[in-house]
């Protein structure tokens, strides 16, 4: 622990007031330590965007001070942005065995080499820059999850990562409550704690209970069993494999991410499968239906996932039968409810037996209110910052902290970029750093912004009208056109008169401009847009995007 009283700053570049995109920065004097580097899936209004990552401009401006990225676990919302971030900040990445295994595969897929990956576990004590960092084991829906304890002379800064307290974990590995209590006894200056389930009273159901629910569903099923779950939920996958083994079924894996994670988990010893248990998708027709279990992705209704393709009859190898039992072992992430409901409805239409939200086939990986209280009581923080989840969840978590002895003026509800500064053991909000979203569309990183999204929204709402006209500027005459092309605005064959009148208006407008010697293209285009916009809105009450194209001969 340092002997001087440092200046400590804590802020988030993602993961507050939103689901995913987790990235927190702890600044201890000149050391910048980044915790997690996750992505977020786009909102409905981010048309065409594939994923969203944090804006790391502040870290790039201070890259010589960034000493490392610490990963709490291997979920996409905590590691998904690494291939983009590491290209800008080539710093050491610290993670547990499974987390680094997933990261290594992700970096290889992105053709990124030479990254400094450093293995840690829950007993590790490391020095990042000049700052001492410890870890403690937590339970979550993926193995090898840890919380992070950053030691300073003012007390520890603790980041819980995602956690729950499972009293009967599948792998028999419990949360390290003793170490958490020890950290709390030494003095925690500030606790950053997972708020995802702050609105749920009581405690979360143990993962082992889900194993029993899955086993019961397996005994009742007569035909094939299709289980959709998160690819990274290795405990759940293990329980599916255990249930299949018990009723003498083979298991096949469908979905690119599921195949990848299962192979990594088997290779690293986190998933235990008997020899001959796993078969190829291509070989399922060699077995009778009551001998087959299919593990698949698509529990969130993703349009291109394996389960979605099965539901739509578009999967190359698997067609759903009315005798199948489909278990969706997940609940919708906030924002995905509509797409999940749509897929479930399609699955029911196949005549198959669908188990979704029933028979204890899913539980959360995040602690509920009593578990959040336990974390607060173990850590006994002086200051508290609720993290992860949406703003309302963090608000409820802050109220829970009050009941656990945290003073009201020691609670900080922060937004992205808000800085909490600690000096001599006292904390206050102190300005902002640059933060925001970087939108990834295809191979483009950050080239889709508000203006492009606005244009996409306009196009999706009222379509586009392209006006093509050729001018001879030497004698101010229209050589050809105007030709009007409509896409997504009106059906041309039924709106010929409307488009003819629009063409006449464009011709009159251009003639008037040239008579008045207005021949700059920008002025001509603006005039065309103005007159057409008024006319079309008057006739149709729609506002299509109007794109004038003027050519010169």
Buried (B, 14 or more C-beta within 10 A) or exposed (E): EBEEEBBBBBBBBBBBBBBBBBBBBBBBBBBBBBBBBBBBBBEEEBBEBBBBBBBBBBBEEBEEBBBBBBBBBBBBBBBBBBBBBBEBBBBBBBBBBBBBBBBBBBBEEEEBEEBEBBEBEBEBEBEBBEBBBBBBBBBBBBBBBBBBBBBBBBBBBBBBBBBBBBEEBBBEBBBBBEBBBBBBEEBBBBBBBBBBBBBBEEBBBBBBBBBBBBBBBBEEBEBBBBBBBBBBBBBBBBBBBBBBBEBEBBBBBBBEBBBBBBBBBBEBEBBEBEEEBBBEBEEBEEBEBBBBBBBBBBBBBBEEBBBBBBBEEEBEBBEBEEBBBBBBBBBBBEBBEEBBEBBBEBBBEBEBBBBBEEBBBBBBBBBBBBBBBBBBEBBBBBBBBBBBBBBEBBBBBBEBBBEBEBEEEBBBBBEBBBBBBBBEBEBEEBEBBBBEBBBBBEEEBEEBEEEBBEEBBBBEEBBBBBBBBBBEEEEBEBEEBBBBBBEEBBEEEEBEEBBEEBBEBBBEBBEEBBEEEBBEEEEBBBBBBEBBBEBBEEBBEEBBBBBBBBEEE
